[in-house]
Amino acid sequence: MPQIIDGKTISTAIKDELKKEVAENNIKATLAVIQVGNDPASSVYVGNKKKACEYIGIGSASYELPEETTEDELLKLIDDLNEDDSISGILVQLPVPKHIDDRKIIERISPLKDVDGFHPESVGNLCIGRDGFVSCTPAGIIELMRRSGISIEGKECVVIGRSNIVGKPMALLLLANNGTVTVCHSRTRNLKEICKRADILVAAVGKPKMINRDYIKEGAVVIDVGIHRMDNGKLCGDVDYEDVSDIVSAITPVPGGVGPMTIAMLMVNCVKAAKQVK
Ligand code: NAD
């Protein structure tokens, strides 16, 4: 039986630690959460983020804007929130409608309030090993491994996916933790062979159950970032869990693995933002 990396328990532990820190140090923080339009999946994510704020004892301010909000209106709101001392972190739920340039939005958020870690300054800090806000999903994966006793140093790490929010920051974090890192993507040749070298394999490919045992070295640690809803209503990841579970040494389940960590790390960033303002 592999070690099941329990993101639910670990994320709850992180949130409980934050709750204690917020209460003991009387930390005042408010996360501004902006949603443009009413995509149902985004509404669920936004709701979960607000619930997490409440759980750890910080405020959240909700801005639910209509689908037809212009880019200028959204930029103006971000400017106002950047100036507002009562707001410690700003999050714009992505994706935004197509008529809005998400890069402009991300770049407008003050780097001091960039709790998603998507601003180019935050990414630059991560790249050169300076302290700053780190994208929540990859930061959560590092924390999952740390708290599960899985060391990264010297390990052959393979990341499948090179998106700005998961694949690239994941690779940088593994490197910062002294892993030997390979990044694979849609143009990679010999994907299976490269994945089979991995001591730690991170799948952020966005394709349900694509990664089966043919991609896995015996005893590998497998981190599954994917989230997909199957026809039967159940969730699955990018990894075919049943197919690989007898050859891996440790694996994150879907649900209950990486998913809950993303919000826990967002809360870590919110508390960090609030402390920085003090
Ligand atoms: P994305 O679509 O932006 O990126 C997918 C990456 O996979 C791309 O870089 C692409 O080059 C690569 N890719 C696609 N097909 C490939 C193939 N056949 N072979 C090799 N590489 C291939 O996705 P993303 O935003 O990085 O998210 C990846 C997955 O993680 C999705 O399933 C998403 O839903 C999930 N996700 C989960 C969380 C969470 O909190 N658990 C957070 C973010 C994303």
Boltz pocket constraint, residues with backbone or C-beta under 6 A from the ligand:
constraints:
  - pocket:
      binder: B
      contacts: [[A, 137], [A, 160], [A, 161], [A, 162], [A, 163], [A, 164], [A, 165], [A, 166], [A, 167], [A, 184], [A, 185], [A, 186], [A, 187], [A, 188], [A, 191], [A, 203], [A, 204], [A, 205], [A, 206], [A, 207], [A, 224], [A, 225], [A, 226], [A, 227], [A, 228], [A, 238], [A, 258], [A, 259], [A, 260], [A, 262]]
      max_distance: 6.0
